[in-house]
Amino acid sequence: MKNYNLKKVNVILLILLSVVTFSCKETVKKDTALYQCPMHCEGEKTYTEPQKCPICKMDTELANTSIKNDGEIPEMSIFNLPSKWTNQNNENISLLDLKGDVLVMVMIYTTCTSACPRLVSDMRNIERQIPDEQKNNVKLVFVSIDPITDTPTRLKEFAKENQMDSDQFIFLTGSVEDTREFAAVLAVSYKQISPKDFSHSNIISVFNKEGVLMHQQEGLGVDNAETVAKIITESNY
């Protein structure tokens, strides 16, 4: 399921980027696709075709998405998206402003009383397992699917209520259109079912420091060992 979701997200991102008609802030560069073990069992060894790691048996993943020394943004990076956001401190930002940190992202809404509190709990559980020396390289990002209700003021209140009012946690709200577009990129489905309630997917996504999707976990209260391992691996680059 994870590999299927990653491929689906990449296809959606390519489609969205193909209709962007203005120049990005940085040049996009095409690379030859290479694959390597996500746990780096064989160091930096790569393959030209996807296969299973001969050591840990995990599926290999795209390797040409690691950080580029030339400052260029990978083609599959969410930093190429033109969407604009406002954080809980009422600061206007773009996704590109998050470059340089591993991003652990989830879509929620603050008035949710069922799935979202559990997603918040899952995110806090993930955060607690990240070694202190690596936390400066990781940001946990909550994107609201209800931008009408979730104003920056409400997001700030929510951060304080959940003891997440620190630089480690980022809460974002944007336009209805940008929110819908970003949900499509993450393969997150949501639908408003009443004035105050939404049905939605429960997906936590991990992006590397260049904004490329590296891993997704789906469900509530699931085993997050692989997610944490991926975060730690990417934060070491």
N, C-alpha and C positions, 0 to 999 in steps of 0.2 A: 504493500500500500504506500509506503514512504517513497519508494522510487517512482511509482506512478504519479504521486502528487508533485514531486520535484519536476518531473518532465512536463506535467500539466501546467505548473506555474511558469516554467521557462517559455512554453509556447504562448501563454497568455501575455507574458511580459514582452515577447518579441512582437506580437500583434499590436500591443498598445504603443510600443516605441516606434513602430513603422508608420503610425499616423501622426506623430509629433512633427509639426511643420516648422519649428523654430530651432535654432542652434542650442545645444546643451552648453553648460558652462565649461565642460572639458571635452576633449576629443574622444570618441569611441573608437576602439581598435579591435579588429577581428584577429582571433588567434586560432591556431590549429587545436582541435579538441584533444586533450590528453586526460587520462584517467589514472587515479591512484587510490590506494586503500585509505578510507577516511580516518583510520586510526594510525596510519603511517607505519604499519608493521614492517615494511620494507624500506623505511626511510623515505626518500624522495623519488623512488622508482616509479615510473609512469608506464602506461599502456596506451596504445592507439585505439583500442576498442574496449568497451565496458566488459568487465568480467568479475569473478569472485576473487577476493584476496586469497592466495594460496596458504596463508598462515591462519588468519582469523575467520576466513570464509565469508566476510561481509562483502556486499556488492561494492565495486569500485565506484568512485564519484569523479566528477570533473575536476581536474587538477589545475587547469589553466585559469582558475579564478582566484588564485592566491594573490597577495598584494603585489602590485607592480611598482618597481622602483622608479619608473619614468613618470609617475603621477597621473597616468591615463586611467580612465574608468573602464572596467570590463563591459562588454556588450550586454551581459545579462544582469547588470547591477540596477537595483532600484533607485540608485542615485541619478540615473538618467531620466527618471520620471519628473515631470514639471509641476507636480502638485505642491500646494502651499499649506502650511499648518500653523497652528497656534498652540503653544504649550501651556502647562498649568500656571506658569508665571506670566502669562499674557504676552509672551514673546513670539514674534512671527519667525518661523524657520522653514527651511526646505529640507528634504531628506538628505541632500548633499551635506548639510551642516552636521550630520551624524557620522560622517566618514571618519574612520580611524578607530572606531570602537566596534567590538562584536555586539550585534543587536539581537536581543531576544524579544520578539514581538508577538503581541496577541491583540485581538479585537474584542472589546467588551462594551457595555454601556452601564453607567453608574447606578441606574435605578433598578437594575436586574436583581432579582432575589433568588434565582435558582442556579443556573450554570455559572454566571460570572463570578460570584463569590468563590466558587471552587477553582475557577481559572486563576483568580487572584492568589488563592492559596497555593496553587501549583507553581505560580511564578515566584512566590516567596520561598517555597521549598527549593526551587532551582537556585535562587540567589544565595540561600544559606549554604549550599554545597560548593559554591565557587570559592577557591582559596583566596584569602585576603589579599595576597600579593598580586592577584590577577583581576580583582574587582575593578580596579581603575581602568581596565581595558574593556569593560562590559557595561552595557546599558540595557535595562529592562524597559521596554516601550509598550505602553497601552494606548491603542488607537480606538477612539470612540466610534461606534456605529450609529450613534444618536447625537449628531452635532447640534441639533436644535436645543436639546435639553442640556447636553454636556458642554456648557460654556467654560472658558478658562477658570472662572470663579468656582464653578461646580467641581471641576477637575482638581483644583487646589484643595477644596474641602474634602474630596474623596481621598486624595493622597494623605492628608492629615488623619482622616478617620481610620485609614488602613496602615498607619505608621510607615508610609512610603514617601514622606516629604523630604527627600534628599536628592542629591545629584545622581544617585544610582538609578533612580526611577524617572521616566519621562512619560507624561500624559499628553496626548495630542488630539486636537479637534480640528476639523477642516470643513470645507463645503460639502454639501450632499454629493455633488458630482465627484469630487476628489476621493471622498470616502468610498463611494461605490467602485471607483476605478481601483483603488488600493486593495479593497476586498477581493476583487477579481484577480489581482496579481497574486494574492496569498491563497487563492482557491477557497476563500471563505464565503459561504452563502449566508445571507441574512434576509429576513423579511419582517416587516412590522405587522403584528397580528392584533394589536390594540393600540390605543393612544399612548400607552406607557410600556408596552411589551414588544419584544422582538424574539423571533426564533433565529438561531444562528449556529454556525459550525463552531466546534471547540478545538481550535488548532493553535499551537504555539510554534513559531518559526524562528530559526536561528540563521542570521546573516553574518557573513564574515566582514572584516573591516573595510572591504571594498563594496559592500552592499549586495553581495551575491548570496542567494539562498543556498544553504548547506545542509539543512536538516529540518524536518517537521515532525512533531508528535501530535497525534489526534486522540481526543477523548479527555475524560475527567479523571483525575487521580491515578493516571497510568504510571507505569514504571518509567522514570525519567533518567535512568542511568546513562543511556545512550545520548540523550540531549545534553546532559551535564558534561559528558566526555567530549562531545563535539565543541561545546563552548570553550572548554579548557584548551583543547587542541588549537582552535582558531585564535584564542587570545595570546597564544605563544608566538604567533607569527609577527 
